[in-house]
Amino acid sequence: MLTSRRPWPGAPTGARPPSLLEPLVPEAAAARVSHSDLANALRALAMDAVEQAKSGHPGLPMGAADVATVLFTKFLKYDAADPRWPDRDRFVLSAGHGSMLLYGLLHLTGVEGVTIDELRRFRQLESKTPGHPECFMTPGVETTTGPLGQGLGAAVGMALAERMLAAEFGPEAVDHYTYVLASDGDLMEGLSQEAIALAGHLRLSKLIVLFDDNGISIDGPLSLSDSTDQVKRVEASGWRGLRVDGHDPAAVARAIRRAQRSDRPTLIACKTTIGYGAPKKAGTSKAHGEPLGADELAGAKAALGWNGAAFDVPEAIRKAWARAGRRGRREHTAWRKRLEALLPDRRAEFERRIKGEAPSGLAGAIAQLKDRLVAEPQALATRKASEIALEVVTEAVPELVLGSADLTPSNNTKTKNLTVVAPGQYGGRYIHYGIREHGMAAAMNGLAFHGGLRPAGATFLVFTDYARPAIRIAALSGIPAIYVMTHDSIGLGEDGPTHQPVEHLAALRAMPNLRVFRPADAVETAECWQLAIERTDGPTVLALTRQALPQLRTEAGRENRCAAGAYEIAPAEGEAKATLFASGSELEIALAAQKLLSGRGMTARVVSVPSLELLLAQPEPIRRRIVGDAPVKVAIEAAVRFGWDALIGPDGVFVGMKGFGASAPYKDLYRHFRITAEAVADQVLRTHNL
Ligand SMILES: Cc1ncc(C[n+]2csc(CCOP(=O)(O)OP(=O)(O)O)c2C)c(N)n1
């Protein structure tokens, strides 16, 4: 059974049977194991697991099994005993729906924990084999994928991280390839254009994309919706493009070898048959995303010459795959020796960075900065305050890599000490991502997934919508990307409602595990930067103003007052009848309203809320102490009310936006939309007197 070459019934014209590669296992017994046997093991496991789960996607694993087998048995620098060793080649299954291909590879190569029982539990609660790959569930999964295009976008960041770390620590510490398996869907998504253009521009020559060119998507043949020549497309963006028969292992191997020598990123379009082997469904969309069914599954196994019970893999084939899992061990050991030979401080720094440990100097540097700010208070836009903080933070945190989607002068992200990453020059720490918010956020994921770098990228807050799918991957995966989002309200003024975020804060706060900070002055901005850097288990948004704000914090103190999400900045004179909650630029308005109310005989306290969701997540006693029990609760934020009711209740007073903004000087807009101290005071008194 091990070396059947029979083309299956229903094979498309021109399809070639799998060919033999040289044996992988030298022992006489194992010498009979062929490339096809190895690939068919992946196919069989995928068919069986999808059948057992009664859901999943058999087509891609069956079609791409030959390509994946060549990669894992001939090229990938990979040690299944330690799937996270830092200088491993990265393999990203961008087409995450084909997850069983990856689980089959991890299982057969011997990654601990990815057992046959886990494969039997494909798509079940808390299994290590979820529907789509989740890097936090399964050892050996480099990135969370499933939303098409995200894996490709992240891989660009990984390939960039590799070049940047190699520039910093030398090729003896970092020198690996990044491989991607991408589907038609990955390449149809708009994100792919941003990712491809960025990688091509930066000449990320160690990025190799294996395109599963099967011409089929869910609705049917690709001809229903696309006629792009993907090879020509990538070539236009400075890539090398190759075309091979994806079922000819020798041809795939030759192409990968050429790609490895290329001076630019390479896409290898591997012509494959979706559902390869399935008698009726191969080459059709029916193989894409549902179990084959008992008859078709049996027919496929017969066509492939695969006997035996479900989930059964013959011992000789298991051994050959296990050997493939050990292929990189020697390189792994050699790398460890090279690392030991690094100068002790370089090695210690490299190891700290890879472990993601916070640098020691940050808290002290922020404390000094706060003292300086308090000593010389000044009116500053928080985007400018962020730049001032970054002068300090970038020194204290050498792994921090900044960048902007073509808004560098507006986002204030490029401090004087940062040099630019350019094609062939990867020693800098500033990335001009171009007008590619989605590509930026996806590449930032890859920088973070790779390890050793901390990405912070910038655009206008309103354009988080363009980056949101990648931000969501960061939140779900728990990676500490930082988004510097300036021009955070109608306070940006004349650019008008297209540029004025109103619903974005609420939308971002709604995303689990994403932390949103909207600091109110320079001191809070410094504190929020510290919290963003210290966070290691998820991403952070810093929402910053275009317009200048007064410095409201006049005492620094060692405590980071933003750490609980909110704090009382101005107590009431006596018992408070109202609490005024405000974030960012509206804190100034809350403080002015407090004075107005005091003049009208009403006592109020003011609570600054740089992070609403962090406040709401505090243990109850802390939250109660900060929120207080004044009968009138008011929230002031130049954005929509959505979300604030959790703090002020449905009967609380909200002063903010009810719809889109308008184009005018910002002070006129605040008056026009009645986000003023007078309006706050009037509403508080009206409510109090009800
Ligand atoms: C952003 C996004 N949109 C839609 C989907 C749903 N989806 C999953 S696979 C797929 C397309 C399938 O075609 P292809 O990428 O060629 O994969 P194949 O059929 O070859 O397995 C779609 C639309 C998704 N996963 N991500």
The ligand as an ORCA input file, in Angstrom:
! r2SCAN-3c Opt
* xyz 1 1
  C     -11.725     37.376      5.590
  C     -12.436     36.082      5.335
  N     -13.519     36.087      4.554
  C     -14.211     34.951      4.336
  C     -13.809     33.780      4.912
  C     -14.620     32.514      4.713
  N     -13.851     31.624      3.817
  C     -13.133     30.602      4.288
  S     -12.247     29.846      3.072
  C     -12.883     30.879      1.899
  C     -12.430     30.803      0.467
  C     -12.033     29.494      0.015
  O     -11.246     29.546     -1.124
  P      -9.687     29.354     -1.057
  O      -9.079     30.414     -0.264
  O      -9.222     29.207     -2.434
  O      -9.502     28.018     -0.248
  P      -9.716     26.547     -0.793
  O     -11.099     26.490     -1.376
  O      -8.671     26.322     -1.803
  O      -9.579     25.678      0.410
  C     -13.774     31.778      2.461
  C     -14.518     32.785      1.673
  C     -12.651     33.823      5.728
  N     -12.202     32.750      6.340
  N     -11.988     34.975      5.890
*
